[in-house]
């Protein structure tokens, strides 16, 4: 089965560089602090933070997911990574690749583009609601970070 690709766009009143910094560069420490009921920890288990680095996100209930950073461009505010192990794969996917881009918009906010590519295992039965649920959780996470940045204008500046 071919990869399933989805593109989501969102807008924010938060400046692109601040949102990129919060989500991508400082997310390992910020997310467990903002969402302790969801994210227990994010730790680097291999690498130095650049491409090839593997991170393990442990959820509050004990499940985990491992991500490999594929690309990180701080100047162009882009980040690519691949989920390579863990609960997010639902035993149905070999991997899930993500490409994220933040762009400035007039007025000081930003537009984000989030492309996800799901690579199913052979003969896997894919249910649309399973993918939708994962995308909704990711959108909720972004909203929490956005709300934090709006309430704390000095954070991630």
DSSP file (Angstrom, degrees, kcal/mol; ACC not computed):
  #  RESIDUE AA STRUCTURE BP1 BP2  ACC     N-H-->O    O-->H-N    N-H-->O    O-->H-N    TCO  KAPPA ALPHA  PHI   PSI    X-CA   Y-CA   Z-CA
    1    1 A X              0   0    0      0, 0.0   119,-0.1     0, 0.0     3,-0.1   0.000 360.0 360.0 360.0 139.8    0.0    0.0    0.0
    2    2 A X        -     0   0    0      1,-0.1   118,-0.3   117,-0.1   116,-0.0  -0.278 360.0 -81.9 -73.8 162.8    1.3    3.5   -0.8
    3    3 A X        -     0   0    0    116,-0.1     2,-0.6     1,-0.1   116,-0.2  -0.345  38.0-131.8 -63.6 144.9    1.9    6.1    1.8
    4    4 A X  E     -A  118   0A   0    114,-2.5   114,-3.1    -3,-0.1     2,-0.4  -0.905  26.5-162.5 -99.2 123.3   -1.1    8.1    3.0
    5    5 A X  E     -A  117   0A   0     -2,-0.6     2,-0.4   112,-0.2   112,-0.2  -0.910  11.7-179.8-116.7 135.0   -0.4   11.8    2.9
    6    6 A X  E     -A  116   0A   0    110,-2.6   110,-2.7    -2,-0.4     2,-0.5  -0.987  10.4-159.3-131.2 140.1   -2.2   14.6    4.7
    7    7 A X  E     -A  115   0A   0     -2,-0.4     2,-0.4   108,-0.2   108,-0.2  -0.985  10.9-177.7-122.2 126.8   -1.6   18.3    4.8
    8    8 A X  E     -A  114   0A   0    106,-2.7   106,-3.1    -2,-0.5     2,-0.4  -0.942   5.8-164.4-120.1 142.8   -2.9   20.5    7.5
    9    9 A X  E     +A  113   0A   0     -2,-0.4     2,-0.3   104,-0.2   104,-0.2  -0.960   9.7 176.0-124.1 147.3   -2.5   24.3    7.8
   10   10 A X  E     -A  112   0A   0    102,-2.2   102,-3.1    -2,-0.4     2,-0.3  -0.970  16.8-143.2-143.2 158.9   -3.1   26.5   10.8
   11   11 A X  E     -A  111   0A   0     -2,-0.3     2,-0.3   100,-0.2   100,-0.2  -0.884  15.6-174.3-121.3 157.3   -2.7   30.1   11.6
   12   12 A X  E     -A  110   0A   0     98,-2.4    98,-2.4    -2,-0.3     4,-0.1  -0.989  33.7-137.1-147.0 151.9   -1.6   31.7   14.9
   13   13 A X  S    S+     0   0    0     -2,-0.3     2,-0.3    96,-0.2    -1,-0.1   0.563  82.4  98.4 -82.2  -9.5   -1.3   35.2   16.3
   14   14 A X  S    S-     0   0    0     96,-0.1    -2,-0.2     1,-0.1    94,-0.1  -0.587  89.1-100.4 -81.7 139.4    2.1   34.2   17.7
   15   15 A X     >  -     0   0    0     -2,-0.3     4,-2.2     1,-0.1     5,-0.2  -0.272  30.4-121.3 -57.0 141.9    5.2   35.1   15.7
   16   16 A X  H  > S+     0   0    0     93,-0.7     4,-2.7     1,-0.2     5,-0.2   0.891 109.9  50.8 -55.1 -47.1    6.6   32.2   13.6
   17   17 A X  H  > S+     0   0    0      1,-0.2     4,-2.5     2,-0.2    -1,-0.2   0.882 110.6  49.5 -63.9 -38.1   10.0   32.2   15.2
   18   18 A X  H  > S+     0   0    0     -3,-0.2     4,-2.7     2,-0.2    -1,-0.2   0.922 113.0  45.9 -66.0 -44.0    8.6   32.1   18.7
   19   19 A X  H  X S+     0   0    0     -4,-2.2     4,-2.7     2,-0.2     5,-0.3   0.906 114.0  49.1 -67.4 -40.2    6.2   29.2   17.9
   20   20 A X  H  X>S+     0   0    0     -4,-2.7     4,-2.8    -5,-0.2     5,-1.2   0.930 112.6  48.5 -60.9 -46.2    9.0   27.3   16.2
   21   21 A X  I  <>S+     0   0    0     -4,-2.5     5,-2.9    -5,-0.2     6,-0.3   0.933 114.9  44.7 -60.7 -46.9   11.3   27.8   19.1
   22   22 A X  I  <5S+     0   0    0     -4,-2.7     8,-0.2     3,-0.2    -2,-0.2   0.945 122.7  34.3 -64.3 -49.0    8.6   26.7   21.6
   23   23 A X  I  <5S+     0   0    0     -4,-2.7    -2,-0.2    -5,-0.2    -3,-0.2   0.896 133.8  20.1 -75.7 -41.2    7.5   23.6   19.7
   24   24 A X  I  <5S+     0   0    0     -4,-2.8     4,-0.3    -5,-0.3    -3,-0.2   0.912 129.8  32.7-100.1 -52.4   10.7   22.5   18.1
   25   25 A X  I   <S+     0   0    0     -5,-1.2    -3,-0.2     1,-0.2    -4,-0.2   0.845 134.7  22.3 -81.4 -33.9   13.7   23.9   19.9
   26   26 A X  S >><S+     0   0    0     -5,-2.9     4,-2.5    -6,-0.3     3,-0.9   0.311  91.5 104.6-114.7   6.9   12.4   24.0   23.5
   27   27 A X  H 3>  +     0   0    0     -6,-0.3     4,-2.1     1,-0.2     5,-0.4   0.810  68.9  67.7 -59.4 -33.4    9.6   21.4   23.2
   28   28 A X  H 34 S+     0   0    0     -4,-0.3    14,-0.4     1,-0.2     4,-0.4   0.862 117.1  23.8 -58.7 -36.5   11.6   18.8   25.1
   29   29 A X  H <> S+     0   0    0     -3,-0.9     4,-0.9     2,-0.1    -2,-0.2   0.768 123.5  53.9 -97.1 -30.8   11.4   20.8   28.3
   30   30 A X  H  X S+     0   0    0     -4,-2.5     4,-2.6    -8,-0.2     5,-0.3   0.925 102.2  54.0 -73.2 -46.0    8.3   22.9   27.6
   31   31 A X  H  X S+     0   0    0     -4,-2.1     4,-2.8     1,-0.2     8,-0.3   0.908 107.9  48.0 -62.1 -45.7    5.7   20.2   26.7
   32   32 A X  H  4 S+     0   0    0     -5,-0.4    -1,-0.2    -4,-0.4    -2,-0.2   0.843 114.7  49.3 -63.6 -28.9    6.1   18.1   29.9
   33   33 A X  H  < S+     0   0    0     -4,-0.9     3,-0.5    -3,-0.2    -2,-0.2   0.901 117.8  37.7 -74.3 -41.3    5.8   21.3   31.9
   34   34 A X  H  < S+     0   0    0     -4,-2.6    -2,-0.2     1,-0.2    -3,-0.2   0.810 130.8  28.5 -79.4 -30.8    2.7   22.5   30.1
   35   35 A X    >X  +     0   0    0     -4,-2.8     4,-3.3    -5,-0.3     3,-2.2  -0.409  63.9 151.3-129.5  56.5    1.0   19.1   29.8
   36   36 A X  T 34 S+     0   0    0     -3,-0.5    -1,-0.1     1,-0.3    -3,-0.1   0.769  75.7  61.4 -62.5 -22.9    2.2   16.8   32.6
   37   37 A X  T 34 S+     0   0    0     -3,-0.1    -1,-0.3     1,-0.1     3,-0.1   0.621 121.0  23.7 -75.2 -11.8   -1.1   14.9   32.5
   38   38 A X  T <4 S+     0   0    0     -3,-2.2    22,-2.5     1,-0.3     2,-0.6   0.732 123.3  44.5-116.6 -48.8   -0.2   13.9   28.9
   39   39 A X  E  <  +B   59   0A   0     -4,-3.3    -1,-0.3    -8,-0.3    20,-0.2  -0.902  50.5 177.8-111.1 114.7    3.6   14.1   28.4
   40   40 A X  E     -     0   0A   0     18,-2.3     2,-0.3    -2,-0.6    19,-0.2   0.925  67.4 -25.9 -77.6 -47.1    5.8   12.6   31.2
   41   41 A X  E     -B   58   0A   0     17,-1.7    17,-2.9     2,-0.0     2,-0.4  -0.992  41.5-149.1-163.1 158.3    9.2   13.3   29.5
   42   42 A X  E     +B   57   0A   0    -14,-0.4     2,-0.4    -2,-0.3    15,-0.2  -0.975  29.9 175.0-132.6 121.0   11.0   13.8   26.2
   43   43 A X  E     -B   56   0A   0     13,-2.3    13,-3.0    -2,-0.4     2,-0.6  -0.958  33.6-122.4-131.3 146.2   14.6   12.7   26.2
   44   44 A X  E     +B   55   0A   0     -2,-0.4    11,-0.2    11,-0.2     3,-0.1  -0.753  28.7 174.2 -82.4 123.5   17.4   12.4   23.6
   45   45 A X  E     +     0   0A   0      9,-2.6     2,-0.3    -2,-0.6    10,-0.2   0.544  68.5  15.1-107.4 -10.6   18.5    8.8   23.4
   46   46 A X  E    S+B   54   0A   0      8,-1.4     8,-2.6     0, 0.0    -1,-0.4  -0.914 104.6  16.0-161.2 134.0   20.9    9.2   20.5
   47   47 A X  S    S-     0   0    0     -2,-0.3     5,-0.1     6,-0.2     4,-0.1  -0.379  79.1 -81.3 101.0-176.2   22.6   12.1   18.8
   48   48 A X  S    S-     0   0    0      3,-0.2    -1,-0.1    -2,-0.1     3,-0.1   0.188  74.5 -83.4-117.8  13.9   23.2   15.8   19.4
   49   49 A X  S    S+     0   0    0      1,-0.4     3,-0.1    -3,-0.3     2,-0.1   0.182 102.0  94.4 104.3 -16.6   19.8   17.3   18.4
   50   50 A X  S >  S-     0   0    0      1,-0.2     3,-2.2    19,-0.0    -1,-0.4  -0.161  91.3 -37.1 -93.1-168.5   20.5   17.6   14.7
   51   51 A X  T 3  S+     0   0    0      1,-0.3    -1,-0.2    21,-0.1    19,-0.2  -0.222 129.6  30.3 -53.3 137.6   19.5   15.2   11.9
   52   52 A X  T 3  S+     0   0    0     17,-3.6    -1,-0.3     1,-0.4    18,-0.1   0.165  86.1 134.8  95.2 -15.9   19.9   11.5   12.9
   53   53 A X    <   -     0   0    0     -3,-2.2    16,-2.9    16,-0.2     2,-0.5  -0.408  44.2-149.7 -65.4 139.5   19.0   12.3   16.6
   54   54 A X  E     -BC  46  68A   0     -8,-2.6    -9,-2.6    14,-0.2    -8,-1.4  -0.960  13.7-171.1-114.4 129.4   16.5    9.9   18.2
   55   55 A X  E     -BC  44  67A   0     12,-2.8    12,-2.7    -2,-0.5     2,-0.5  -0.908  13.1-146.5-119.7 147.6   14.2   11.2   20.9
   56   56 A X  E     -BC  43  66A   0    -13,-3.0   -13,-2.3    -2,-0.4     2,-0.6  -0.962   8.0-163.3-115.9 120.3   11.9    9.2   23.1
   57   57 A X  E     -BC  42  65A   0      8,-2.9     8,-1.9    -2,-0.5     2,-0.5  -0.909   8.0-161.3-100.8 121.0    8.6   10.8   24.2
   58   58 A X  E     -BC  41  64A   0    -17,-2.9   -18,-2.3    -2,-0.6   -17,-1.7  -0.911  10.4-141.3-105.9 125.1    7.0    9.1   27.2
   59   59 A X  E >   -B   39   0A   0      4,-3.2     3,-2.3    -2,-0.5   -20,-0.3  -0.417  26.9-106.8 -80.8 159.6    3.4    9.7   27.8
   60   60 A X  T 3  S+     0   0    0    -22,-2.5   -21,-0.1     1,-0.3   -22,-0.1   0.818 119.7  56.3 -57.1 -33.6    1.9   10.1   31.3
   61   61 A X  T 3  S-     0   0    0    -23,-0.3    -1,-0.3   -24,-0.1     3,-0.1   0.435 123.6-102.6 -82.6   3.1    0.3    6.6   31.1
   62   62 A X  S <  S+     0   0    0     -3,-2.3    -2,-0.1     1,-0.4    -1,-0.1   0.221  81.6 123.6 102.0 -15.1    3.7    5.0   30.4
   63   63 A X        -     0   0    0     -5,-0.1    -4,-3.2    23,-0.0    -1,-0.4  -0.330  42.1-162.0 -73.8 164.4    3.4    4.4   26.6
   64   64 A X  E     -C   58   0A   0     -6,-0.2    23,-2.4    -3,-0.1    24,-0.3  -0.902  19.1-156.0-142.2 169.4    6.1    6.0   24.4
   65   65 A X  E     -CD  57  86A   0     -8,-1.9    -8,-2.9    -2,-0.3     2,-0.5  -0.979  14.4-145.0-144.2 141.6    7.0    7.0   20.8
   66   66 A X  E     -CD  56  85A   0     19,-2.9    18,-2.8    -2,-0.3    19,-1.1  -0.928  15.6-167.3-110.1 132.9   10.5    7.3   19.3
   67   67 A X  E     -CD  55  83A   0    -12,-2.7   -12,-2.8    -2,-0.5     2,-0.5  -0.918  10.3-151.9-117.5 143.2   11.2   10.0   16.7
   68   68 A X  E     -CD  54  82A   0     14,-2.6    14,-2.4    -2,-0.4     2,-0.5  -0.969  21.0-129.8-111.3 127.3   14.2   10.4   14.5
   69   69 A X  E     + D   0  81A   0    -16,-2.9   -17,-3.6    -2,-0.5    12,-0.3  -0.641  27.8 176.3 -75.8 125.6   15.0   14.0   13.4
   70   70 A X  E     -     0   0A   0     10,-2.7     2,-0.3    -2,-0.5    11,-0.2   0.770  65.8  -2.5 -99.1 -34.7   15.5   14.0    9.6
   71   71 A X  E     - D   0  80A   0      9,-1.9     9,-2.7   -21,-0.1    -1,-0.4  -0.980  53.5-173.7-157.9 146.7   16.1   17.8    9.1
   72   72 A X  E     + D   0  79A   0     -2,-0.3     2,-0.5     7,-0.2     7,-0.2  -0.913   4.6 177.7-146.8 115.5   16.1   20.9   11.2
   73   73 A X  E  >> - D   0  78A   0      5,-2.6     5,-1.9    -2,-0.3     4,-0.8  -0.884   4.8-179.0-124.5  98.9   16.5   24.4    9.6
   74   74 A X  T  45S+     0   0    0     -2,-0.5    -1,-0.1     1,-0.2   -53,-0.1   0.781  83.0  53.6 -68.4 -28.5   16.4   27.1   12.2
   75   75 A X  T  45S+     0   0    0      1,-0.2    -1,-0.2     2,-0.1    -2,-0.0   0.892 118.0  33.6 -74.2 -40.3   16.7   29.9    9.6
   76   76 A X  T  45S-     0   0    0      2,-0.1    26,-0.3    27,-0.0    -2,-0.2   0.373 106.9-124.2 -97.8   3.2   13.8   28.7    7.5
   77   77 A X  T  <5 +     0   0    0     -4,-0.8    25,-2.2     1,-0.2     2,-0.3   0.898  62.2 137.8  56.6  47.9   11.8   27.5   10.4
   78   78 A X  E   < -DE  73 101A   0     -5,-1.9    -5,-2.6    23,-0.2     2,-0.3  -0.917  28.9-178.7-123.7 151.8   11.3   23.9    9.1
   79   79 A X  E     -DE  72 100A   0     21,-2.2    21,-3.0    -2,-0.3     2,-0.4  -0.979   4.7-171.5-150.1 132.6   11.6   20.6   10.9
   80   80 A X  E     +DE  71  99A   0     -9,-2.7   -10,-2.7    -2,-0.3    -9,-1.9  -0.992  16.2 158.7-126.9 135.3   11.2   17.0    9.6
   81   81 A X  E     -DE  69  98A   0     17,-2.1    17,-3.3    -2,-0.4     2,-0.4  -0.977  26.7-138.6-151.0 163.0   11.1   14.0   11.7
   82   82 A X  E     -DE  68  97A   0    -14,-2.4   -14,-2.6    -2,-0.3     2,-0.6  -0.989  14.8-133.9-130.4 128.5    9.9   10.4   11.6
   83   83 A X  E     +DE  67  96A   0     13,-3.1    13,-1.4    -2,-0.4   -16,-0.2  -0.715  32.6 169.2 -76.2 120.9    8.1    8.3   14.2
   84   84 A X  E     +     0   0A   0    -18,-2.8     2,-0.3    -2,-0.6   -17,-0.2   0.529  55.9  13.3-115.3 -10.1   10.0    5.0   14.1
   85   85 A X  E    S+D   66   0A   0    -19,-1.1   -19,-2.9     0, 0.0    -1,-0.3  -0.978  85.2  48.4-162.5 149.0    8.7    3.1   17.2
   86   86 A X  E >  S-D   65   0A   0     -2,-0.3     3,-1.7   -21,-0.3     5,-0.4  -0.522  89.3 -37.9 116.6-176.3    6.0    3.2   19.7
   87   87 A X  G >  S+     0   0    0    -23,-2.4     3,-1.8     1,-0.3    -1,-0.2   0.756 117.0  69.0 -60.0 -32.1    2.3    3.5   20.4
   88   88 A X  G 3  S+     0   0    0    -24,-0.3    -1,-0.3     1,-0.3    -2,-0.1   0.756  90.9  63.0 -62.5 -24.1    1.6    6.1   17.7
   89   89 A X  G X> S-     0   0    0     -3,-1.7     3,-2.6     5,-0.1     4,-1.7   0.633  90.2-151.0 -78.3 -12.8    2.3    3.5   15.0
   90   90 A X  T <4  -     0   0    0     -3,-1.8    -3,-0.1     1,-0.3    -2,-0.1   0.695  54.9 -80.4  54.9  22.9   -0.7    1.4   16.2
   91   91 A X  T 34 S+     0   0    0     -5,-0.4    -1,-0.3     2,-0.2     3,-0.1   0.680 127.1  86.4  55.5  18.1    1.1   -1.8   15.0
   92   92 A X  T <4 S+     0   0    0     -3,-2.6    29,-3.3     1,-0.1     2,-0.4   0.557  76.2  62.8-117.8 -17.3   -0.2   -0.8   11.5
   93   93 A X  E  <  - F   0 120A   0     -4,-1.7    27,-0.3    27,-0.3    -2,-0.2  -0.903  57.2-153.9-119.8 141.4    2.5    1.6   10.3
   94   94 A X  E    S-     0   0A   0     25,-3.2     2,-0.3    -2,-0.4    26,-0.1   0.890  84.9 -30.8 -69.1 -41.5    6.2    1.0    9.5
   95   95 A X  E     - F   0 119A   0     24,-1.0    24,-2.5    -3,-0.1     2,-0.4  -0.971  51.4-134.1-165.9 166.9    6.7    4.7   10.2
   96   96 A X  E     -EF  83 118A   0    -13,-1.4   -13,-3.1    -2,-0.3     2,-0.4  -0.979  21.4-156.2-134.4 122.4    5.1    8.1   10.0
   97   97 A X  E     -EF  82 117A   0     20,-2.7    20,-2.9    -2,-0.4     2,-0.4  -0.797   7.4-164.5-103.2 141.4    7.0   11.1    8.6
   98   98 A X  E     -EF  81 116A   0    -17,-3.3   -17,-2.1    -2,-0.4     2,-0.4  -0.972   9.8-170.3-127.8 138.1    6.2   14.7    9.4
   99   99 A X  E     -EF  80 115A   0     16,-2.4    16,-2.9    -2,-0.4     2,-0.4  -0.997  12.0-173.3-125.9 125.9    7.3   17.9    7.8
  100  100 A X  E     +EF  79 114A   0    -21,-3.0   -21,-2.2    -2,-0.4     2,-0.4  -0.962   5.5 179.5-123.9 135.6    6.6   21.2    9.6
  101  101 A X  E     -EF  78 113A   0     12,-2.1    12,-2.6    -2,-0.4     2,-0.4  -0.996  10.3-161.1-137.7 131.6    7.0   24.7    8.3
  102  102 A X  E     - F   0 112A   0    -25,-2.2     2,-0.4    -2,-0.4    10,-0.2  -0.932  12.7-175.4-109.6 133.9    6.3   28.0   10.0
  103  103 A X  E     - F   0 111A   0      8,-2.8     8,-2.8    -2,-0.4     2,-0.1  -0.990  26.5-114.4-131.6 139.2    5.9   31.2    7.9
  104  104 A X  E     - F   0 110A   0     -2,-0.4     2,-0.3     6,-0.2     6,-0.3  -0.379  30.4-160.3 -66.3 146.1    5.4   34.8    9.0
  105  105 A X    >   -     0   0    0      4,-1.9     3,-1.5    -2,-0.1     4,-0.3  -0.888  34.0 -81.4-122.7 158.4    2.1   36.4    8.1
  106  106 A X  T 3  S+     0   0    0     -2,-0.3     3,-0.4     1,-0.2     4,-0.0  -0.300 116.1  37.6 -56.4 139.7    1.3   40.1    7.9
  107  107 A X  T 3  S-     0   0    0      1,-0.2    -1,-0.2     2,-0.1     3,-0.1   0.423 128.2 -77.0  96.0  -1.1    0.5   41.5   11.4
  108  108 A X  S <  S+     0   0    0     -3,-1.5    -1,-0.2     1,-0.2    -2,-0.2   0.402 100.5 105.8  95.7  -3.5    3.1   39.5   13.2
  109  109 A X        -     0   0    0     -3,-0.4    -4,-1.9    -4,-0.3   -93,-0.7   0.045  57.1-127.3 -89.2-156.7    1.5   36.1   13.4
  110  110 A X  E     -AF  12 104A   0    -98,-2.4   -98,-2.4    -6,-0.3     2,-0.4  -0.982   5.4-135.5-152.3 164.1    2.3   32.9   11.4
  111  111 A X  E     -AF  11 103A   0     -8,-2.8    -8,-2.8    -2,-0.3     2,-0.4  -0.974  23.2-158.1-117.7 136.8    1.0   30.2    9.2
  112  112 A X  E     -AF  10 102A   0   -102,-3.1  -102,-2.2    -2,-0.4     2,-0.5  -0.940   4.9-160.6-117.0 141.0    2.0   26.6    9.8
  113  113 A X  E     -AF   9 101A   0    -12,-2.6   -12,-2.1    -2,-0.4     2,-0.5  -0.985   7.6-172.2-120.0 129.0    2.0   23.8    7.4
  114  114 A X  E     -AF   8 100A   0   -106,-3.1  -106,-2.7    -2,-0.5     2,-0.5  -0.958   1.0-173.8-126.8 109.6    2.1   20.3    8.7
  115  115 A X  E     -AF   7  99A   0    -16,-2.9   -16,-2.4    -2,-0.5     2,-0.4  -0.914   3.6-171.5-107.4 126.7    2.5   17.4    6.3
  116  116 A X  E     -AF   6  98A   0   -110,-2.7  -110,-2.6    -2,-0.5     2,-0.5  -0.962   6.3-166.0-120.1 136.1    2.2   13.8    7.6
  117  117 A X  E     -AF   5  97A   0    -20,-2.9   -20,-2.7    -2,-0.4     2,-0.5  -0.974   7.1-158.1-123.9 117.4    3.0   10.7    5.6
  118  118 A X  E     -AF   4  96A   0   -114,-3.1  -114,-2.5    -2,-0.5     2,-0.8  -0.838   0.4-160.7 -98.7 124.7    1.8    7.4    7.0
  119  119 A X  E     - F   0  95A   0    -24,-2.5   -25,-3.2    -2,-0.5   -24,-1.0  -0.862  18.2-150.4-107.9  98.1    3.7    4.3    5.7
  120  120 A X  E     - F   0  93A   0     -2,-0.8   -27,-0.3  -118,-0.3     2,-0.1  -0.279  14.2-114.9 -71.3 150.9    1.4    1.3    6.4
  121  121 A X    >   -     0   0    0    -29,-3.3     3,-1.9     1,-0.1    -1,-0.1  -0.453  53.9 -77.0 -71.6 156.0    2.7   -2.2    7.0
  122  122 A X  T 3  S+     0   0    0      1,-0.3    -1,-0.1    -2,-0.1   -29,-0.0  -0.310 116.9   4.8 -56.8 137.2    1.7   -4.8    4.3
  123  123 A X  T 3  S+     0   0    0      1,-0.2    -1,-0.3    -3,-0.1     2,-0.2   0.603  90.8 154.5  64.6  14.7   -1.9   -5.9    4.6
  124  124 A X    <   -     0   0    0     -3,-1.9     2,-0.7   -32,-0.2    -1,-0.2  -0.522  43.0-133.3 -73.3 139.3   -2.6   -3.4    7.5
  125  125 A X        -     0   0    0     -2,-0.2     2,-0.5     2,-0.0    -1,-0.1  -0.851  23.5-158.0 -94.0 114.1   -6.2   -2.3    7.8
  126  126 A X        -     0   0    0     -2,-0.7     2,-0.5   -34,-0.0     3,-0.1  -0.813   4.3-158.9-100.2 127.2   -6.2    1.5    8.2
  127  127 A X    >>  -     0   0    0     -2,-0.5     4,-1.3     1,-0.1     3,-1.2  -0.912  15.4-141.6-106.8 128.8   -9.2    3.2    9.8
  128  128 A X  H 3> S+     0   0    0     -2,-0.5     4,-2.6     1,-0.3     5,-0.2   0.836 100.0  60.0 -56.8 -36.1   -9.6    6.9    9.0
  129  129 A X  H 3> S+     0   0    0      1,-0.2     4,-2.2     2,-0.2    -1,-0.3   0.804  99.6  56.7 -66.8 -27.8  -10.8    7.7   12.6
  130  130 A X  H <> S+     0   0    0     -3,-1.2     4,-1.5     2,-0.2    -1,-0.2   0.915 111.3  42.3 -67.6 -42.2   -7.4    6.4   14.0
  131  131 A X  H  X S+     0   0    0     -4,-1.3     4,-2.2     2,-0.2    -2,-0.2   0.912 113.5  53.0 -68.6 -42.5   -5.5    8.9   11.9
  132  132 A X  H  X S+     0   0    0     -4,-2.6     4,-2.3     1,-0.2    -2,-0.2   0.898 106.4  53.2 -60.1 -42.1   -8.0   11.6   12.6
  133  133 A X  H  X S+     0   0    0     -4,-2.2     4,-2.0     1,-0.2    -1,-0.2   0.907 108.9  49.0 -61.3 -43.0   -7.6   11.1   16.4
  134  134 A X  H  X S+     0   0    0     -4,-1.5     4,-1.9     1,-0.2    -1,-0.2   0.898 111.1  49.4 -63.8 -41.2   -3.8   11.4   16.1
  135  135 A X  H  X S+     0   0    0     -4,-2.2     4,-2.2     1,-0.2    -2,-0.2   0.876 109.5  52.4 -66.4 -37.0   -4.1   14.6   14.1
  136  136 A X  H  X S+     0   0    0     -4,-2.3     4,-2.1     2,-0.2    -1,-0.2   0.887 108.1  50.9 -65.7 -39.3   -6.6   16.1   16.7
  137  137 A X  H  X S+     0   0    0     -4,-2.0     4,-1.9     2,-0.2    -2,-0.2   0.909 110.5  49.1 -64.5 -41.6   -4.2   15.3   19.5
  138  138 A X  H  X S+     0   0    0     -4,-1.9     4,-2.0     1,-0.2    -2,-0.2   0.903 110.5  50.5 -64.6 -40.8   -1.3   17.0   17.7
  139  139 A X  H  X S+     0   0    0     -4,-2.2     4,-1.9     1,-0.2    -1,-0.2   0.885 109.0  51.7 -64.4 -38.7   -3.5   20.1   17.0
  140  140 A X  H  X S+     0   0    0     -4,-2.1     4,-1.9     2,-0.2    -1,-0.2   0.877 107.5  53.0 -65.4 -37.5   -4.5   20.3   20.7
  141  141 A X  H  X S+     0   0    0     -4,-1.9     4,-1.9     2,-0.2    -2,-0.2   0.930 108.6  49.0 -63.1 -46.3   -0.9   20.2   21.7
  142  142 A X  H  X S+     0   0    0     -4,-2.0     4,-2.8     1,-0.2    -1,-0.2   0.889 108.9  54.3 -59.5 -39.7   -0.1   23.1   19.4
  143  143 A X  H  X S+     0   0    0     -4,-1.9     4,-2.8     2,-0.2    -1,-0.2   0.890 106.1  51.3 -64.5 -39.9   -3.0   25.1   20.9
  144  144 A X  H  X S+     0   0    0     -4,-1.9     4,-2.1     2,-0.2    -1,-0.2   0.922 112.9  45.6 -62.4 -44.0   -1.8   24.6   24.4
  145  145 A X  H  X S+     0   0    0     -4,-1.9     4,-2.4     2,-0.2    -2,-0.2   0.921 112.6  50.8 -66.2 -43.6    1.7   25.9   23.4
  146  146 A X  H  X S+     0   0    0     -4,-2.8     4,-2.4     1,-0.2    -2,-0.2   0.936 110.2  49.3 -59.1 -47.0    0.1   28.8   21.5
  147  147 A X  H  X S+     0   0    0     -4,-2.8     4,-2.2     1,-0.2    -1,-0.2   0.890 110.3  51.6 -60.1 -40.2   -2.0   29.8   24.5
  148  148 A X  H  X S+     0   0    0     -4,-2.1     4,-1.4     1,-0.2    -1,-0.2   0.918 110.3  48.2 -62.0 -44.4    1.0   29.6   26.8
  149  149 A X  H  < S+     0   0    0     -4,-2.4    -2,-0.2     2,-0.2     6,-0.2   0.876 111.1  50.2 -67.0 -37.6    3.0   31.9   24.4
  150  150 A X  H  < S+     0   0    0     -4,-2.4     3,-0.4     1,-0.2    -1,-0.2   0.912 114.1  45.1 -64.8 -42.1    0.1   34.4   24.2
  151  151 A X  H  < S+     0   0    0     -4,-2.2     2,-0.4     1,-0.3    -1,-0.2   0.702 119.9  42.5 -74.4 -19.4   -0.2   34.5   28.0
  152  152 A X    ><  +     0   0    0     -4,-1.4     3,-1.8    -5,-0.2    -1,-0.3  -0.719  66.4 178.5-129.5  79.5    3.6   34.8   28.4
  153  153 A X  T 3  S+     0   0    0     -2,-0.4    -1,-0.1    -3,-0.4    -4,-0.1   0.678  80.9  53.9 -60.6 -19.3    4.9   37.3   25.8
  154  154 A X  T >  S+     0   0    0      2,-0.1     3,-1.2     3,-0.0    -1,-0.3   0.632  84.3 106.6 -88.4 -14.4    8.5   37.0   27.0
  155  155 A X  T <  S-     0   0    0     -3,-1.8  -133,-0.1     1,-0.3    -3,-0.1  -0.427  93.7  -2.9 -69.4 136.4    8.6   33.2   26.7
  156  156 A X  T 3         0   0    0     -2,-0.1    -1,-0.3     1,-0.1  -135,-0.2   0.759 360.0 360.0  57.4  29.2   10.7   31.8   23.8
  157  157 A X    <         0   0    0     -3,-1.2    -1,-0.1  -136,-0.1    -2,-0.1   0.458 360.0 360.0 -82.6 360.0   11.4   35.3   22.6
